[in-house]
Amino acid sequence: MDLTSKKFHFIAIGGVGMSAIAKYLLERGAKVSGSDIESSKYTDLLKKIGINITIGHNKDLIQKDMIVIASSAIKETNPEIVKAKELGLKIYHRSDILKMISDEFSKRDDSYFIGFSGTHGKTTTSGLCSYILNKGGYNPSFIIGGIIPEININGLYNGSKYFIAELDESDGTIQKYSTDIAVINNMEKDHLDYYKNGFPDIANTFNKYLLNKPNQKVIINIDNEGNKKFIELYKNFNYITFGINNAKYNAKNIKFMGLNSKYDLYINNNFQTEIELSIPGMHNIYNSLAVAAALTESGIEIKDVNKYFKTFTGMGRRFQKVGEFNNITIYDDYAHHPSEIKTTLKAIKSAVQNENRLVVVFQPHRYSRLQGLWSEFKTVFNDVDKLFVTDVYSAGEKEIENINSKKFCDELNNFDCEYIEGDMNEAAIKILPKLKANDIVITLGAGTITKLGNCIIKEYQRK
């Protein structure tokens, strides 16, 4: 399909994934419009570059020559959906459009379509790879699920041979893509609303994805237990491993320095270069290894770009500093799976001083995830000094009987845990008086919890 000759209309254009694709298509030369129920930083960004965005949904926005893309959260009764169906138009998912875009690269002999996937780390690895290529002058195109702070964008069309994308396995749509280099950070039980049988279903989805393109390079974290199981189940792929030991790409002589770290990169047991990071934790050692492997396998010398690992400050909502007041510092993180939370808290705990109390505000994301991983969630907050748990962010799901935040807090015996009812403004009013000087506060979750830090700061300023 010639993307430049098409008119694309996005229903719920303000999502992080939808806005990245919309921006890319406009820069590619297509005509792009969209609508959303409210303004956001993403709609503001798109308006600035010339995309016509309507706040509110209106059937008159739909024309018969459009390709209509709708967020999965949009209901069949939406007036734009109704009008599109009346006109006989197919309603596309954003993964369908990402496939159209990536197919342009898959058909080129000189291109590298690098897809980052896995239960955790997709946004950081795809963002870091895009950042390094961009700063290094390689002019990549990319579509990722977060804002790269220094560049302040989540999508870009450049036309060079490098295309980076974050590929989502949560609903099985990863099976649509044909990558030249497939990076698999990890595999764990998650998205149990879709993967009813847990890990076997997830592994089968990844197998179908990798079968799409013979002879592609599969870069995989050999230290992850889920990945090990996957390799045992599906032996016929061209695996290129990264990890701490016994891998093609190794990190040796790892040193942690507060929220920073550094290590020596070895390839096939041969020293290459020292890599320094300004993002905390062991998980980011693995994330940087994944990117180093992807860049090397696409023909780039890491020693030529290694300085950009250090200047990368992380993705939006990945241990992002919100602000500070009264010697209290607030961070925000997207972690919403037990493994992600455990990893994030471990990284913070290793960096804070003895006088710092670690205070966590956790918003469970989806009733189905809280139900399916209830026992795992109960074990991840052991090193926290004070825990607040807000109401579940449903993400459109119906409530599940006896699965709620209050019950979760009640079951955390002998632990300083408190259930906080209400929206983020109400939560801020209740939490602020319970904070102390030198507290390190981190808000965790994939929903509205990201607003809480600023709500707490505004409440402090109001008082």
C-alpha positions in Angstrom: 0.0 0.0 0.0 1.2 3.5 -0.9 0.9 5.2 2.5 1.4 8.7 1.0 -1.7 8.6 -1.0 -4.1 7.7 1.8 -6.2 9.6 4.3 -6.0 8.2 7.9 -8.4 9.0 10.7 -7.7 7.9 14.2 -10.5 7.5 16.8 -8.8 8.1 20.2 -5.7 9.6 18.6 -4.4 10.8 22.0 -3.1 7.4 23.2 0.7 7.0 23.3 0.7 4.3 20.6 -1.9 5.9 18.3 -0.2 9.3 18.4 3.2 7.8 17.5 1.7 6.2 14.4 -0.2 9.3 13.5 2.9 11.4 13.7 4.9 8.9 11.6 2.2 8.8 8.8 2.1 12.6 8.6 5.8 12.8 8.2 5.6 10.0 5.7 3.4 12.2 3.5 -0.1 10.9 4.3 -3.1 13.0 5.3 -4.0 12.5 8.9 -6.8 13.5 11.2 -8.2 12.3 14.5 -10.5 12.7 17.4 -10.4 12.1 21.2 -12.6 12.7 24.2 -10.2 15.1 25.8 -7.0 17.0 25.1 -3.6 15.6 26.3 0.1 16.2 25.8 -0.1 13.8 22.9 -2.9 15.7 21.1 -1.2 19.0 21.8 2.0 17.6 20.2 0.1 16.4 17.1 -1.7 19.7 16.7 1.6 21.5 16.7 2.8 19.5 13.7 -0.4 20.1 11.7 -2.7 17.2 12.4 -6.4 18.3 12.5 -7.7 16.9 15.9 -11.3 17.3 17.1 -12.1 17.0 20.8 -15.2 15.0 21.1 -16.5 12.3 18.7 -18.6 13.3 15.6 -19.9 11.1 12.8 -19.3 13.9 10.3 -15.6 13.5 10.7 -15.7 10.2 8.8 -15.4 10.3 5.0 -15.8 7.4 2.5 -12.2 7.6 1.3 -10.6 7.2 4.8 -8.7 4.5 6.5 -10.2 4.5 10.0 -8.2 3.3 13.0 -9.9 2.9 16.3 -8.5 2.3 19.8 -9.5 -1.1 21.3 -11.2 0.9 24.1 -13.7 2.5 21.6 -17.2 1.0 21.8 -19.3 -0.1 18.9 -21.8 2.7 19.7 -19.2 5.4 19.0 -20.7 7.7 16.4 -17.6 7.6 14.2 -17.6 3.8 14.3 -21.3 3.7 13.4 -20.7 6.1 10.5 -17.7 4.2 9.2 -19.7 0.9 9.2 -22.6 2.7 7.4 -20.1 3.6 4.7 -18.8 0.1 4.5 -15.3 1.0 5.8 -13.1 -1.5 7.6 -12.1 -0.5 11.1 -8.4 -1.1 11.6 -6.5 -1.8 14.8 -3.3 0.2 15.3 -1.3 -3.0 14.9 -2.7 -3.3 11.4 -1.3 0.1 10.5 2.0 -0.6 12.2 2.2 -3.7 10.0 1.6 -1.7 6.9 4.4 0.6 7.9 6.8 -2.1 8.9 6.1 -4.0 5.7 7.7 -1.2 3.7 11.0 -1.9 5.5 10.6 -5.7 5.3 10.5 -5.5 1.5 13.8 -3.6 1.3 17.0 -5.6 0.9 19.1 -3.0 2.8 16.8 -2.4 5.8 16.7 -3.4 9.4 13.3 -3.7 11.0 14.2 -4.1 14.7 11.3 -5.2 16.9 11.5 -5.1 20.7 9.2 -7.4 22.7 8.8 -9.2 26.0 6.7 -8.9 29.1 8.9 -6.1 30.5 11.4 -3.5 29.1 9.9 -3.1 25.6 9.5 0.7 25.9 12.9 1.3 27.4 14.8 -0.9 25.0 13.0 0.4 21.9 13.4 4.0 23.2 17.1 3.5 24.0 17.8 2.0 20.6 16.0 4.8 18.8 17.7 7.4 20.9 21.2 6.1 20.2 20.6 5.8 16.5 19.2 9.3 16.4 22.0 10.9 18.4 24.6 8.9 16.4 23.4 10.4 13.1 21.9 7.2 11.7 18.5 8.9 11.1 16.2 6.1 12.3 12.5 5.9 11.9 10.7 4.6 15.0 7.3 4.0 16.6 7.5 3.3 20.3 5.2 3.4 23.4 6.7 6.3 25.3 8.2 9.7 25.0 12.0 9.8 24.7 12.6 12.8 27.0 15.6 14.5 25.3 14.0 14.1 21.9 10.5 14.6 23.2 8.8 12.4 20.6 7.5 8.8 20.4 7.5 8.4 16.6 9.5 9.6 13.7 9.8 9.0 9.9 13.3 9.5 8.4 13.5 7.2 5.5 16.8 5.6 6.4 17.3 1.8 6.6 16.7 1.6 10.3 13.1 1.2 11.7 12.6 0.5 15.4 9.2 -0.5 16.9 7.9 -1.6 20.2 5.8 -4.8 19.6 2.9 -5.6 21.9 2.2 -9.2 22.8 -0.7 -8.4 25.2 -3.4 -9.2 22.7 -1.6 -11.5 20.3 -1.1 -8.8 17.6 2.6 -9.4 17.6 1.9 -12.3 15.3 1.4 -9.8 12.5 4.9 -8.6 12.1 8.0 -9.8 10.2 11.1 -8.4 11.8 14.7 -8.6 10.5 15.9 -8.5 14.1 13.6 -9.7 16.9 14.6 -8.8 20.4 12.9 -10.7 23.2 13.7 -9.3 26.6 11.7 -11.8 28.7 8.6 -13.9 28.9 6.4 -14.2 31.9 2.8 -15.0 32.8 0.8 -11.8 32.2 -2.3 -10.5 30.3 -4.3 -13.4 31.6 -7.5 -11.9 30.3 -6.2 -12.9 26.8 -3.8 -15.8 27.6 -6.2 -18.0 29.4 -3.7 -20.9 29.7 -0.8 -18.7 30.9 2.7 -19.2 29.7 2.1 -21.9 27.0 -0.3 -19.6 25.2 2.3 -16.7 25.4 5.1 -18.9 24.1 2.9 -20.1 21.2 2.2 -16.5 20.2 5.9 -15.7 20.1 6.5 -18.8 18.1 4.0 -17.8 15.5 5.5 -14.3 15.4 9.1 -15.6 14.8 7.9 -18.0 12.1 6.8 -15.0 9.9 10.3 -14.4 8.6 12.8 -17.2 8.1 16.4 -16.6 8.9 15.8 -13.5 11.0 18.0 -12.9 14.0 16.4 -13.6 17.3 18.2 -11.7 20.2 17.1 -13.2 23.5 17.9 -12.8 27.2 19.3 -16.2 28.1 19.1 -15.4 31.9 15.3 -15.2 31.9 13.6 -18.4 33.0 10.7 -17.9 30.6 13.0 -17.4 27.6 14.9 -20.6 28.6 11.6 -22.5 28.5 10.8 -20.9 25.1 14.1 -22.0 23.6 13.6 -25.5 24.9 10.1 -25.6 23.3 11.1 -24.0 20.0 14.7 -24.9 19.0 14.7 -24.0 15.3 15.4 -20.3 15.4 18.6 -18.4 15.0 19.1 -17.4 18.6 21.6 -14.8 19.6 22.0 -14.6 23.4 22.7 -11.8 25.8 23.1 -12.1 29.6 25.6 -12.0 32.4 27.3 -15.3 31.8 27.5 -17.8 28.9 26.0 -15.6 26.3 27.3 -14.1 23.0 26.8 -10.6 24.5 28.0 -10.4 28.1 28.1 -7.7 30.8 31.2 -8.2 33.0 32.7 -6.2 35.9 29.3 -4.5 36.7 29.5 -1.6 39.1 26.6 0.3 40.6 27.1 3.9 41.7 23.8 5.1 43.3 21.4 5.5 40.4 24.1 5.0 37.8 26.1 1.9 36.7 28.7 0.7 34.3 30.1 -2.5 32.9 32.4 -4.0 30.3 30.7 -5.3 27.2 32.1 -8.6 25.8 31.1 -10.2 22.5 32.1 -13.9 22.2 34.3 -13.4 25.3 36.2 -10.5 23.6 36.2 -7.1 25.3 34.6 -4.4 23.2 34.0 -1.3 25.3 32.9 0.1 28.6 29.2 1.1 28.8 28.0 3.6 31.4 24.3 4.1 32.2 22.4 6.9 34.0 19.4 4.8 34.7 19.3 2.5 37.8 19.1 -1.2 38.4 20.2 -4.6 37.1 17.2 -4.6 34.7 18.7 -1.7 32.9 22.0 -3.6 32.5 19.9 -6.2 30.6 18.0 -3.5 28.7 21.3 -1.9 27.5 22.7 -5.4 26.6 19.7 -6.0 24.4 20.2 -2.7 22.6 24.0 -3.3 22.2 23.3 -6.6 20.6 20.6 -5.2 18.3 22.9 -2.4 17.1 25.8 -4.7 16.6 23.8 -7.2 14.7 22.6 -4.4 12.4 26.1 -3.4 11.5 26.9 -0.7 14.0 30.1 -0.5 16.1 29.1 0.0 19.7 32.4 1.8 20.5 31.3 4.5 18.0 28.0 5.2 19.9 28.6 4.0 23.5 28.7 7.6 24.8 25.0 7.9 24.1 24.2 5.1 26.6 25.3 7.4 29.3 23.3 10.5 28.2 20.0 8.5 27.9 17.9 9.5 31.0 15.2 6.9 30.6 11.7 6.9 29.1 8.8 8.9 30.3 7.1 7.1 33.2 10.1 4.8 33.8 11.5 5.9 37.2 10.8 9.5 36.2 11.4 12.2 38.7 8.1 14.2 39.2 9.4 16.8 41.7 10.4 17.5 45.3 9.4 19.6 48.3 10.3 19.7 52.0 13.1 17.2 51.3 10.6 14.7 49.9 11.3 13.4 46.4 8.6 11.9 44.2 9.2 9.5 41.3 6.7 7.9 39.0 7.1 4.5 37.3 4.9 2.5 34.9 5.6 -0.9 36.6 2.3 -2.8 37.0 3.4 -6.5 36.9 4.9 -8.1 40.1 8.3 -8.7 38.4 8.4 -5.1 37.2 7.6 -3.8 40.6 10.1 -6.0 42.4 12.8 -5.0 39.9 12.0 -1.3 40.2 11.9 -1.3 44.0 15.2 -3.3 44.2 16.9 -0.7 42.1 15.6 2.2 44.3 16.3 0.5 47.6 20.0 -0.1 46.6 20.4 3.6 45.9 18.6 5.3 48.8 20.4 6.4 52.0 19.6 5.1 55.5 17.7 8.3 56.4 15.4 7.9 53.4 12.0 6.1 54.0 10.8 4.4 50.9 7.1 5.1 50.4 5.2 3.4 47.6 1.7 4.3 46.2 0.5 1.4 44.1 -2.5 1.4 41.8 -3.4 -2.1 40.6 -4.0 -2.2 36.9 -7.0 -4.4 35.7 -9.0 -6.7 37.9 -8.0 -9.7 35.9 -4.3 -9.0 36.5 -4.8 -8.5 40.2 -6.8 -11.7 40.4 -4.4 -13.8 38.3 -1.3 -12.6 40.1 -2.7 -12.0 43.6 -0.2 -14.1 45.4 2.8 -12.7 43.4 1.7 -9.1 44.2 1.6 -9.9 47.9 5.3 -10.7 47.9 6.8 -7.7 46.1 6.5 -4.9 48.7 8.5 -6.5 51.5 11.3 -3.9 51.4 8.9 -0.9 51.4 8.7 1.2 54.6 5.1 2.4 53.9 2.6 1.2 51.2 -0.5 3.0 50.1 -2.8 1.1 47.7 -5.4 3.1 45.6 -8.5 1.7 43.9 -8.0 -0.6 41.0 -7.7 1.1 37.6 -10.1 -1.1 35.6 -8.9 -0.2 32.0 -12.5 -0.9 30.9 -12.9 -4.2 32.7 -15.8 -5.1 34.9 -15.3 -5.6 38.6 -14.5 -9.1 39.8 -16.1 -10.1 43.1 -13.8 -10.1 46.1 -10.9 -8.7 44.0 -10.2 -5.2 45.2 -7.6 -3.0 46.8 -9.1 -3.0 50.3 -9.0 -6.8 50.5 -5.5 -6.8 49.1 -4.3 -4.4 51.9 -6.2 -6.5 54.5 -4.3 -9.6 53.5 -0.9 -7.9 53.9 -0.5 -8.9 57.6 2.2 -7.3 59.7 2.9 -4.7 57.1 2.4 -1.0 57.1 -0.1 -0.9 54.3 -3.1 1.5 53.9 -5.9 1.5 51.4 -6.7 4.9 49.9 -10.1 5.4 48.4 -11.0 8.0 45.8 -9.5 9.7 42.7 -6.0 11.0 42.6 -6.9 14.4 44.0 -8.6 12.8 46.9 -5.7 10.4 47.4 -3.2 13.3 47.4 -5.1 15.0 50.2 -5.1 11.8 52.3 -1.4 10.9 51.6 0.3 14.3 52.0 0.0 14.5 55.8 1.5 11.1 56.2 4.7 11.9 54.4 7.9 12.8 56.3 11.1 14.8 55.4 13.6 12.8 53.4 11.0 10.4 52.1 11.5 8.8 48.7 8.0 8.4 47.2 7.3 6.4 44.1 4.0 6.0 42.4 3.5 2.6 40.6 1.0 1.5 38.0 -0.2 1.9 34.4 -3.3 4.0 35.0 -4.2 7.4 36.5 -1.6 7.0 39.2 0.8 8.9 37.0 -1.1 12.1 38.0 -0.7 11.5 41.7 2.8 13.0 42.2 1.8 16.3 40.7 -1.5 16.2 42.7 0.5 15.8 46.0 2.9 18.7 45.1 -0.1 21.0 44.2 -1.8 20.1 47.5 1.4 20.9 49.4 1.7 24.3 47.6 -2.0 25.0 48.3 -1.5 24.4 52.0 
